[in-house]
Amino acid sequence: MKKILASLMTALSLSAFAAGGGVAWDRFPTEKMSDMAALQNGAKLFANYCLNCHSAAYHRFNRLQEIGLTTEQIKDNLMFTTDKVGEQMKSAIDPKEAKAWFGATPPDLTLVARSRADGAKGTGADYLYTLWRSYYRDDTKATGWDNLVFPSIGMPHVLWELQGERKPVFEEREEHGHKVHVFTGRWDVVKPGQMSAQQYDSAVGDLVAYLNWMAEPQQKQRFSLGVGVLVFLGIFALFAWRLNAAYWKDVK
């Protein structure tokens, strides 16, 4: 009975917490976007932990060559549902079975890093980076897990063996005449994982970097092209200004 009451109180606290805007998003380490080793490790984590249930059907395996992987490396280490490197990245699970197990078909993740952006909180990469570092064990949930960023999340903590089990630390406060439990930003380790906290955060950063790249593989080229266009327009504007002055210099 005590365990049920404790779980109920935690759920009510999280509901109030979520209603107040949820936890603040941590900043994704953007330097990983230019780190090929990080992107390659992220692709490996995605293929091993995400692609079992989620698809990335708007992306093809052969595009991974753009982050430095060879065709042989892609075939030997990242392809489990097909043997054609030009195929789309589809999940291994049957969609009907996934819906029966999780209550809904796991969404496609090709554009998830862009679709989850929130101007008030941060980018989609910030959201994902915080989400995968905010799981905690909750035996009252069907999956055995819950998440501070996404309360009552349907997706289990697939990376739990790497991170281990943690418990969020709350403190009691009074807001608008009611007592609520607010997350302090601290975690208690219940069971250590295969990685240290720093190693796990770095691995999640790699995974998010890959998802961010997958959502827009041409992002760096777009930025470079945009800078070039702005420089050209700046120079052209200077010439146009001087040409305009030359045309009208004799007009009083």
Secondary structure as the mmCIF struct_conf table of DSSP 4:
data_model
#
loop_
_struct_conf.conf_type_id
_struct_conf.id
_struct_conf.beg_label_comp_id
_struct_conf.beg_label_asym_id
_struct_conf.beg_label_seq_id
_struct_conf.end_label_comp_id
_struct_conf.end_label_asym_id
_struct_conf.end_label_seq_id
HELX_RH_AL_P HELX_RH_AL_P1 LYS A 2 ALA A 19
TURN_TY1_P TURN_TY1_P1 GLY A 20 GLY A 21
HELX_LH_PP_P HELX_LH_PP_P1 VAL A 23 PHE A 28
HELX_RH_3T_P HELX_RH_3T_P1 THR A 30 SER A 34
HELX_RH_AL_P HELX_RH_AL_P2 MET A 36 LEU A 45
HELX_RH_PI_P HELX_RH_PI_P1 PHE A 46 CYS A 50
TURN_TY1_P TURN_TY1_P2 LEU A 51 CYS A 53
STRN STRN1 ALA A 56 ARG A 60
HELX_RH_3T_P HELX_RH_3T_P2 PHE A 61 ILE A 67
TURN_TY1_P TURN_TY1_P3 GLY A 68 GLY A 68
HELX_RH_AL_P HELX_RH_AL_P3 THR A 71 ASN A 77
TURN_TY1_P TURN_TY1_P4 LEU A 78 LEU A 78
BEND BEND1 PHE A 80 THR A 81
BEND BEND2 ASP A 83 ASP A 83
TURN_TY1_P TURN_TY1_P5 VAL A 85 GLY A 86
BEND BEND3 GLU A 87 GLU A 87
STRN STRN2 GLN A 88 MET A 89
BEND BEND4 ALA A 92 ILE A 93
HELX_RH_AL_P HELX_RH_AL_P4 PRO A 95 PHE A 102
BEND BEND5 GLY A 103 ALA A 104
HELX_LH_PP_P HELX_LH_PP_P2 THR A 105 ASP A 108
TURN_TY1_P TURN_TY1_P6 THR A 110 LEU A 111
HELX_RH_AL_P HELX_RH_AL_P5 VAL A 112 SER A 115
TURN_TY1_P TURN_TY1_P7 ARG A 116 ARG A 116
STRN STRN3 ASP A 118 ASP A 118
TURN_TY1_P TURN_TY1_P8 GLY A 119 LYS A 121
STRN STRN4 GLY A 122 GLY A 122
HELX_RH_AL_P HELX_RH_AL_P6 GLY A 124 LEU A 131
TURN_TY1_P TURN_TY1_P9 TRP A 132 ARG A 133
STRN STRN5 TYR A 135 ARG A 137
TURN_TY1_P TURN_TY1_P10 ASP A 139 THR A 140
BEND BEND6 LYS A 141 LYS A 141
TURN_TY1_P TURN_TY1_P11 ALA A 142 THR A 143
BEND BEND7 GLY A 144 GLY A 144
STRN STRN6 TRP A 145 ASN A 147
BEND BEND8 LEU A 148 PHE A 150
TURN_TY1_P TURN_TY1_P12 PRO A 151 SER A 152
BEND BEND9 GLY A 154 MET A 155
TURN_TY1_P TURN_TY1_P13 VAL A 158 LEU A 159
HELX_RH_AL_P HELX_RH_AL_P7 TRP A 160 GLN A 163
STRN STRN7 GLY A 164 GLU A 175
TURN_TY1_P TURN_TY1_P14 HIS A 176 GLY A 177
STRN STRN8 HIS A 178 PRO A 192
BEND BEND10 GLN A 194 MET A 195
HELX_RH_AL_P HELX_RH_AL_P8 ALA A 197 ALA A 215
TURN_TY1_P TURN_TY1_P15 PRO A 217 GLN A 218
HELX_RH_AL_P HELX_RH_AL_P9 GLN A 219 TYR A 247
TURN_TY1_P TURN_TY1_P16 TRP A 248 ASP A 250
#
